[in-house]
């Protein structure tokens, strides 16, 4: 019997929204400040998954310039009705302090791979919006309500309001249908209808190690909702570090054969409860009790090995992890920070066979960085590139970066020095504090430089080649456990990326040409 091995989407893939349309399964996940917005994965058997598409590819759909770290796209909800795919998402504009600015939008498409429509603005009352299609044809938006006031529960309940397809807006009264359980921090609502009951699945406990999925039900959509007496229906055993941690934020799918599964986020710490890969996606098998409550098979803790549905195996050809930049389009796994791929900063055609990045803003910028990166999806990996770069000033630098956000990253970069000329060194920003890890940068004598990073759990070692020759170690091993959700003063939500970038702080946009990028999991 085939098995699902969790996490099914390793690396930064949080807040999964799972959907079946006939024989096809889709999972949409949060992308936060990374562009394009929302990753949609595809499967035929729930065992094998491939990255299929990004629906938010235009600035008119998602303008994130200036968005804060871990802002942008939170918790998308993917659904299907009336021959259309519906995608609901939040574009978080501010999130620290008492207030959260959380405009929610809807886009649609006849085909999952697009084209996706221009966005319809819905509301801003809270995050984690979800669309429920009732069997009478009506559509309802639900989202958590954010309460900024002193002395209140910030997670103030679940708001329900009707959505009018004809008017393309929310209509009618707003009703708070569920205040949550004693676990608190009630968010991520999804509604399902089964055997005359409306089931409200929410995330509670906070997206940390206390995370959980809870269930309530009602005979009417507006409630009152009866809480499952055995809640939470899914949560992690924090005492068992070998188990998937942070389990919660679930969504449900029924197979063609009547089997039920829950997709949920999880995480795997490398050291001291720090998860450098971010929050990942796992799938659990479920069943319904005789009295109509949902249960996770094997108990309410997440399993790493899960019985797969009774469906034909359907593996996919994997996209090559070596990108030689010979195509005029980027491979699907590439992402940029906050801004679309546009010729004013990134090109595969100006110098065919190379990726050209024009120097952008610093690694601390929330606006226009020239950075192209992909998710780190394994605790052990080797990444390698070759850059041709002729800096003329210390404000110009390009190279290989291991990146969490503007406050935490490690950067093997080529630059210029007044006395040493072209040289190579390591920059580290840890908890927002800048440092240079070599006593003195190393002079370079050739036009091209090869750069390599070897990652082994929380440890990173850099290497380089000046022109041709053997790999040389550069610097000491670096502890990268800070490249995690869990090592910051204020909660954050993404994961570690590896990639290439170019900064020109003089504003001249000096280009750097990258010959290839190789990513290999060990």
N, C-alpha and C positions, 0 to 999 in steps of 0.2 A: 504493500500500500504506500502511495506517495506521501511525502511529508512536506510541511511548510517549515522552513528553518528561519527563525527570527533572530535579528530584525530582517524583514524582507526588503526594507529600504535602509541599508546602513548609512551612517553619516547623517548630516543635518537634513532631516526630513520630518518636521514636526506637524502636529495637528491634522492627521489624515482624515480626509472625507472620502469614503469609499462608495462606489456606485456600480451597479450592474445595469447594462442595457443589452437585452437579449443574451448573447453568449460572450459579451465583452465586459471586462471589469476595469474600472478606473479608480485611481487614488489621486486626489489633489492635495498638495501640501503647501504649507506656508513658505514664503521666500523672504519676508522682511525687507531689508534695504537692497537686496540683490535683484538685478535685472537680467532677463525678462521676469515678469511677475507670474507666480503660481506655476509650479511644476505639476504636470499630469502624467502619471504612469499608467501603463496598460498591461493587462494580463488576460489570458484565456483560461488559466487553471489555478490562479491565486498562489502558485508556487514560483513561477517565473515572471518577472516584471521587467519592463523596459521603459525608459524615459521617452514619452511619445511627443509631447508638445508643451508649449507655454502659451496660454491665451492672451496674456497682457504684454504685448510686444511694442506698443506705441506710447509715446509720451502723453497723448490725449486720453489714454486709458489709465495711465499711472505715471504721474509726475512726482518723482521722489527727490528732486534736487533740494538739498537742505534738510531732508528727513533725518531724525536722530538715529544713532545706533539702535538696532533692534526695533526701529519703527517700520514704516512701510506696510507690507502685506501681512496681516494677521489672519489666521484661521479661515481659509476659504471654505465654501460649501458648494459642492458640485451636485446637481440634480438634473433630472430629465423628465419632461412632460410635453405633450402636444407636439411631438416631433422636434423639440428644441432642447439643447443643453442650456442649463442655467448655471451661472457661476456668480456667487455672492462673495464679496471680500471687503475688508477694511483697509484703508490706507492711513496708518497711524501717523499723525503729524507732530504730536507731543505726547510724552508718556511719563515724565519724571515730575514728582511733586503731586499736589492735590488733584490737578486736572489731567484729563486725557482727551485729546482731540482726535476723534475716531469717525471720520466720514465713511459711510458704508455705501457700496455700489453694486450694481447688477450689470453683467454682460451676458449675451446669449449667442448661440451659434447653432446652425443646422448640423454641422459636422464638427466632431470633437477637435479636429485639427484646424478648425477655423474656415473662413475668417470669423473672428469674434467681433461683436458689435461695439459701438461706442458705449461708454458707461451711462447708466441711469443712476442718478443720485437718489439714495433712499432716506437715510437719517444719520444722526451722529450721536445718539443717546448712549451708546456703549459699543463694545466690540463683540467678536464672535457671532456675526449674523448668519442665519440659516433660513432657507426657504422650504416650507412644507406645502406640498401639493395635495389637497384633500380630494377625496373621491367624488365630491360634488362639483369639482371644477374650480373651486376657490383656492387662492394661494395666500399663504400667510408668512410674514417675516417674523422671526423671533431673534432676539439678541439680548445679551446681558445688559443691565442698566448700571452705569457708573455714577456713584454718588460721591461728590467731592467734599461734602460738608464735614465739619469737625464733629466728632462724636457719633458718626453714623456708620453703618455697614457699607463700605465702598462698593461691594458687590450686592447691589440692592434688589436683585431678582431678575426674572426673565420677562421681557416685554413682548407682547403679541399685537400685531397690527396687520390688517388685510392689505395685500398688494393687488392693484388693478393693472392687468395686462393692457387694457385699452388705453388707460390714462397714463401708463408708465410712471406710476407713483404710488405711495402708500395712501390709503384712504381709511376713513372711519376712526373710531376711538382706539386709543392705546390702552392695553390692560396688562397689569403685572400679574402673571398667572402662577408664579412659583417663587417663593422667597428662599428656597434651598433647605438643606438639612443642617444639623449641628456641625458637620464638617466645614461648612463655610466656603467662601471664595467661589461661589456658584457661577459657572461660565460654560461656554461651549455647548449650547443647547441644540439638540436635534429631536424632531418629533417623528414618530412612526405610528401607523395605524394597523392594528391587528385584532381580529375577533371582537370588534366593537369597542375596543379600548384605544385611547390615545396614549402612547408611551413617550415620556419625556426623558431623554438621556442627557445628562449634564456631566461636566467635569467639576470636581470639587477638591478642596484641600490644597490648592495652589500647585502650579506646575513645577514642583520641587520633589523631594523624596516622599512627601506626604500626599502626593497626587493620587486621585481616585476617579473612577467612573461610578455614578449613582443613577438610579432609575426611580421614576414615579409614574403613576398612570391615572387616567380619568376617563369617565364615560363621555365627557364633553370636552371640546378643545380648550375652552376657557377655564376649565377646572371646576371645583377644587381637585388638586392632584394628591393622590394617596402615595405615600413613600414606601418603597420596597422595604419590608421588615428586615431583610438581611443585608442592606446596603453597608459598605460599597460592594457593587457586583464585581469590580476589578480594582485591585491596588497591589503595590509591590510589598514584599517582605523585606523591610529595611535591614533586618538582621542577617539576611542571606545575600552576601555581596556577589555570589555567583549568579543570582537571579537578575533578570531584567529589572531595572529600577525606574522610578518616576512614572509607572504605568497609569494612564488616564487619558482624558480627552479622546473618547471613543466615538466611532460611528458604525452603523450596522448595515449588513447586506444579506439578502437571501439568495441562495443559488437557484439555478434552474430546477434542481431536484429537491428543493425545500429545506436545504441545510442552511444554518445561520452562522455568520462569522462577525467578529468585531475587529475593526482596524483601530489601533490606538498608538499613542506615542509612548516611547520608552527611552532609556538611556543606560549606558554602560560606563561606569567610572574606571579610570586607569590608576588613580592614586588619590587618596584622601577625598573621596567622593567628588572628584573632578572628572568631567566627561568631555574630553577634547573633541569628540566627534559630534557633539551636540545631541539634540533629542531626535530619536530615530523612529521608524514606523515598524510595528509588529502586528500580527494577526492572530486572534484566538478563536477557537471553535466554541460555539454556544449552543444552548438548547433551551426550550421552554418547558416549565414545570406544568403539572396538571392544573394548578390554580393560576396559571397565566403570568408567571414571572420569568425573566430571562436569567440564565445562569451560564457562567463560563465553565467549560469542561475542565475537570481536574481541580476545581476550587477557584477562589477569586484571586489567586496569584497568577501572573503571566507565565506561560510556558515557552521555552526556547524551541522545542520540537512539538509540532501540532499536526494532527491528522488532517491531510488535505481533503478538499471536496472530491466527490466521485465524478471527476471530469477528465477528459483525455489530456495527457501531458502536452504542453505547448511551449517548448523552449524557444528563445529568440537568438538570433545572431548578435553577438555583442559588438558595440561600437569600439573601434580601435582606440586603445589608450595611448597610442603614439600619433600625435598630430604633427605632420610635416608641413602644414599650412599650404599644401598644393592646391586645395580647393578654393573657390571664391566665396564659400560660405563656411561659417564656423561650425564645429561639431556641437551637438546639442548640449553637452555637459558644461560648456563655457558660460560663465556669468560675468557681469560687470557690476560695479558699485553705483547704484542710484540712477545711472543714465543709460540710454539706449546705445546700441552699437551704431555709430555714425561716422562717416568718413572724415569728419573734422578732427577725430582723435585716434581712430583705429582703421586699418586697411589691410586687406589681403591682396589688393590689386596694384597698389603703387609700386611695389617691388614683388613681382610674382614669385611664389615659393617661400615667401617670408611673411611673418606677421609684423606689421609696422605699427608701433605705438608712438604717438606724438606726446611729448612731455606735458603732463597735467599738473594738478595741484598735489599737495603733500599727502602723506599717509594719514594725516590727522583731519583731512578735509571731509566734510559731509556734503560736498557739492560735486566737483568735477575731477575725480581721480581718473588717471589713465591706467586702469588695472583690469586684467583679464585673469580669472581664476576658476577653479573647479573644486568641488567638495572633496575633502579628505574622507574616505569611506572605509578605511582600515587602520588598525592601530600600528601596523607595520607597513611602511611604504617607502618607495624611492622615487624622487622626481628629478628631472634633468632637463636642461635647456642650453641653448647656445645663443649668445647675444653679440651683435655687432653694433658698437656704440662708440661715439667719439666726443665725449664731453669736453667742454672748454672752460668749465667753471664749477666750483664746488656745489652750486645750486642745481646742477644737472646730475641726475643719477638714474640708473636703470638696472634691473636684475630680477632675481628670484625671491619671492616673498611667501612666508607662511603666516597667514592672516586670520585673525578673529574679528577685530573691529579697530576703530581708530585709536583705541586705548591699549590694545594688545596685539602685537605682531613682531615678527623677526624677519630681517631683510638682508640678504646677501647681495650687495649692490656695487656696481662699477660707477666711479665718479672721477672728478679731477681735483688735484691739489696743487696749490701755487708752487710748492717746492718739488713734489714727487711726480707731478704730472698725472697721467691716467693711473688709477689705482683701484684696489678692491678692498672692501671691508664689510663689517657686519654692524647693522643698526638693530637695536632692540628697543621697543617701547613696551614697558611692563606697567600695568595699572596707570597708564598715562604719563609715565616718567621716561624720558628719552635717555638712551645710553649708546655708546659705541664700544663694542666688545673687544676690539684689538687695541693693543697699546699704540700701534701705528699701522695705517693702511699699507697694503703690499703693492708696490709698483707693478704695472702691466706693460708689456712691450709689444703686444700684437693687437690687430684690429678686432679679433673675435676672442670671446671668453666663454668657456663652458662652465656651467654652474650646476651643482647637484645638492640635494638635501636628502638625508636618510633619517626617517622617523621610526623610532621604536618606542611605542607607548608614549611616556611623557618626555622622552629624550630626542633631541634633534642634533644632528651633526652635519655641517656644511663641508663641501669640497669645491675645488675649482681647477681649471686647466687654462693656462695663459697660451692661447694659440693651439698648438698641437702638443701631445705628450701625455704623461700619466696624471691621474687625479692626485691632487694634493689636498691634504686636510687643511682646513682653515678654521682657526678658533677652537675652543673647547666644546664639549657637549653642552647643550643648552636645555634647561628644564622648561618645557612648554606646557606644563599643567595649567598655567594661567590662561591658556587659549581655550577657555571653557565658559559655559554659562555660570559656573559655580564659583568663580574666583574674582568676583567684582563686588563693589560696595552696594550696587543697585542691580536688581535682577535683570538678566539679559537672556537672549533666546536663540542665538544662531548656532554656529559651529565653525570648525577650522576649515579654511580654504588653502589651497596651494596654487600659485600662479606666477604671472609675470607682470611687471609694472614699470612705469617711466614717469619721473617727476622732473619738471623744469620750472623751478621756482623763480626764474628770471622772467618767465612768460614768453620765451621765444619758441616754445614747443619743439625743441630739438628731438628728432625721431630716434628711436632704437629699433633695430630689426632683429627679430627672433627667428632662428632657422627651424626649430622644432620644439616640441614639448612632450616629454615622455613621463607617464605616470605608471608605476608598477607596484602592485600590492604584493607583500611578502608573506 
